[in-house]
Each structure stands twice: as structure tokens, then as C-alpha cells.
Amino acid sequence: MIPPYGPVKVQRCNHPLLRERKITLFVQREDLVHPYLSGNKWRKLKYNLEDFKLSGATVMLTFGGAYSNHLVATAAASYLSGIPLIVVIRGEPHPENPYQEFIRSCGTKMIFISRTLYREKGDPDFIRTLLENQRIHPDACYVIPEGGANDAGTKGCEEICNDVPDESGWIACACGTGTTAAGIARAMKDHQKFLGFAVLNAGNYIRETMIKSGADEGRFHINEDYVFGRYAKVTHLLKNFIKNFHVQTGILTEPVYTGKMFLGLLDLIEQRYFREGSVITAIHTGGVLDFSIPLKW
Ligand SMILES: *Cc1c(COP(=O)(O)O)cnc(C)c1O
């Protein structure tokens, strides 16, 4: 139903600071897997789509904000695999928003709800009422939580580790819900440690999610020093970093997730957080979207 992409390309990052500090940095290009089923969202959808098939449901339902990579990926998967999809979007419709334009073009039904109501998205009663209003029987609907943050999502993210070079002592990744982090930390090799960069002030939530999913507390750390205020806030420093990083390495990042991670990672390398000779693999989880690319497998 969803192609078994991979192995995912891993490249060595050539940044002048890495030579200076004698650090090897690999970048695992999950972002190049597909223009819309981007990065970790593809990983999280893989087993959700399998579970959908097993469930006997006929429609999928999921949730997200106005600029959600998860909604874009799920809408693309729905279009490509022919599974009807309803998405619940936080806030008002914005016809000019390219994310919403794309989602609509996939044939996805969009329901907009207030920020207050959106907080109920995890409540079974709320979901039941929502489905009743759409005249959908609960058994006919497979629900994927916001961000693809469920067990099937975590299981898919474990497979990120299959492509990480063995010599890596560290695996780094940007963290929103912590689902991707949980999958990686649970499946990484015994000699590896995980370093997550929180993109919102939710370090404790991320840590709890990881521990609940079975990650070993002693082998991961969630850094909260590079949030830059709040989720999706774009500072000048971050914008400049993204521009320079692209010029220096040829790797495109964006300000919500991967820009914060690479900025944090290079800053820690500069501060000698990692021992000389360390090998780090940074997971590029995607998020750089170009809506002019046609949607196909
Ligand atoms: C969603 C997303 C993340 C965060 O993943 P979580 O599993 O929610 O922590 C990281 N990077 C990108 C590009 C994303 O779209």
C-alpha cells in the first residue's frame, strides 16, 4: 500500500567546523524519500496504513494544525492509495495556505474547528460526536492521532535505525511529539546514544513518551536549549543559520524542526559537547515542501 522505500541515503556532511573539532557527521536523508510523504511522516504512516487495512475500516480520520507536515503526508498517502480521508484542522480555513490547497487537491475532506475545541481531539466522546455528524459509524473509521503519534507510528520509526551507519555513536533528531525519538531510541544498537532536540517547550512530555514506549532512560538526552521561544517561531539567527548551512553543505532545512536541530548540533559540536573522533548521524526528518512537484509514487 505504501512503497517500501529505502535504504535511505546517508551522506557525510562537509562543514568546516567538523574538521576543526574532528567530528564525523552523517546526515540520513529521510527528507529525500518522497516530496510529500516526507521523512518521518512516511515512517509513521507505514504501519498505520497496514493497521487500517487489517481493521476493516473504510475511512481514515486524523488531526493537525494549519501547517502540518503530518496532514500533507497523510493526504498524499490517502490520494495515492485510494483510502478516503477526513482531517480535522485547528483554526480557520485559509484558502491561500498552500498546505490546505494541497490537502484539498488530494480529495481530503477538511473540517475546521476552534483552538478550544481542538484540545478535545484525543477524547473518544469528541471523536464519536464528530463521526456522528459526518454520518460515519465508529467501526468504519480508523483514527490516526495528531502527528501520527501512536504505537504503529513508533514501530515505523524504529526502522530509521536500519539505515544508520554502524560506526555512529550518536543519533540526533528533532522532536515534536517524541514519537520518532521513541522509535529510534528503542531500536538503536547497544553502543549508541540518542540526542533529541525539542522544538517546543515540552521536554518532559517527550521524555515521558519515550520512557513509556520502552526507551532506556540512561541512553538518551532531550536538549531544550534550541527551542527559540516556542513552536514554529522563526528568529533571525535561525533564518541566517538555515541559509548558511545550505550554502556550506548543500542541505536544505526548515525553521520548524530540522533547522533547530542542525543549529543546536553544530553549536554543541563547537562547545566540545562531543569527544574528538565522535561519529554522529543526524536524521533529516523532512519538512522542506515544494508544492510545485506533481504528486505520484
Ligand atoms: C513531525 C516532524 C518532526 C517531529 O516528529 P515527532 O515524532 O512528532 O517528534 C520532526 N521533523 C519534521 C520535519 C517533522 O515534520
The ligand as a MOL file (V3000), in Angstrom:
LIG
                    3D

  0  0  0     0  0            999 V3000
M  V30 BEGIN CTAB
M  V30 COUNTS 15 15 0 0 0
M  V30 BEGIN ATOM
M  V30 1 C 6.6980 15.9760 12.5810 0
M  V30 2 C 8.1210 16.2900 12.4010 0
M  V30 3 C 9.0680 16.0750 13.4250 0
M  V30 4 C 8.6900 15.6420 14.8150 0
M  V30 5 O 8.3990 14.2900 14.9380 0
M  V30 6 P 7.8160 13.7140 16.2830 0
M  V30 7 O 7.7540 12.2640 16.0550 0
M  V30 8 O 6.4520 14.3210 16.4780 0
M  V30 9 O 8.6960 14.0920 17.4010 0
M  V30 10 C 10.4010 16.3220 13.1420 0
M  V30 11 N 10.7790 16.8030 11.9350 0
M  V30 12 C 9.8970 17.0530 10.9490 0
M  V30 13 C 10.3950 17.6090 9.6690 0
M  V30 14 C 8.5440 16.8010 11.1490 0
M  V30 15 O 7.6710 17.0660 10.1540 0
M  V30 END ATOM
M  V30 BEGIN BOND
M  V30 1 1 1 2
M  V30 2 1 2 3
M  V30 3 2 2 14
M  V30 4 1 3 4
M  V30 5 2 3 10
M  V30 6 1 4 5
M  V30 7 1 5 6
M  V30 8 2 6 7
M  V30 9 1 6 8
M  V30 10 1 6 9
M  V30 11 1 10 11
M  V30 12 2 11 12
M  V30 13 1 12 13
M  V30 14 1 12 14
M  V30 15 1 14 15
M  V30 END BOND
M  V30 END CTAB
M  END
